[in-house]
Amino acid sequence: MSNPTEGTRYDSTRQAWQDIWSGASVDVELEVVHSARSMDTIHAYLPYLPQDDVILEAGSGLSAVVITLRQMGYNVVGLDYAENALHVSRGYDPSLSLAVGDVHALPFLGNSVGAYLSFGVLEHFEHGMNPALLEAYRILKPGGVLVLTIPYPNVVHRLVKWRRKAQGVSTLTDEDFYESTYTRQMLESEVVKAGFETLLVQPTSHSFTLWGLGGAFRAPGYYKTSALAERGGSLLRKVLPWAFNYMTLIVARKP
């Protein structure tokens, strides 16, 4: 079996994350995590998290989710392959439990972790998410919980992709940075193929789909949605939940 971490695109995507985190702020990332759309997602998966076991966020970046869940009383460890992000996180809060590592070769024993969190990470691998899911399965205890969010090919995403293709431009926004989307069926299939039992599949962040349209849907600041986007997102979540889904939340269990 070939090594999934080998390849120019893998290395360039990793470098892109190093560059992104070098210019980012923990306070700003926390502001995003504490936004209404992010907190809605957090409250959707919180009931599935163990309160008395180790939780790993694989691909934790500047640790905004780690910090938020720790403040709620959960024992969360952050891991990222962009080491500079961990240095920035530790500078913000020296008490954080953080580790350098790759999601394809986690520095944890088998059957040792109570929950595995991954938010907008596994779509960045050109070889697909299966190798990382198998590694998550390995370290989770029987009954352990997998929580993922993955971009969905919503109507706005498809429109942008169609326009770029019609213009003869690459459908990748950056030739050196890989990102894909998964339909509900594709995502569930990948999770089940890795051995998990699905517990919850839910569309989320509809207001941020509208943010992608720009204009009146954007508020000043870092990825801030306007009041119009929030109202529109609330309506779309009820009437067109999948067409305007931005990120699919899936929760599954290791048997």
Secondary structure as UniProt FT lines:
FT   TURN            4..5
FT   HELIX           8..22
FT   HELIX           26..33
FT   HELIX           36..45
FT   HELIX           46..48
FT   STRAND          54..58
FT   TURN            61..62
FT   HELIX           64..71
FT   TURN            72..73
FT   STRAND          75..80
FT   HELIX           83..92
FT   TURN            94..95
FT   STRAND          97..100
FT   TURN            103..104
FT   TURN            110..111
FT   STRAND          113..119
FT   HELIX           122..124
FT   TURN            126..127
FT   HELIX           130..139
FT   STRAND          140..151
FT   HELIX           155..166
FT   TURN            167..168
FT   TURN            175..176
FT   HELIX           184..193
FT   TURN            194..195
FT   STRAND          197..204
FT   HELIX           206..211
FT   TURN            212..213
FT   HELIX           215..217
FT   TURN            222..223
FT   HELIX           227..239
FT   TURN            241..244
FT   STRAND          247..253
//
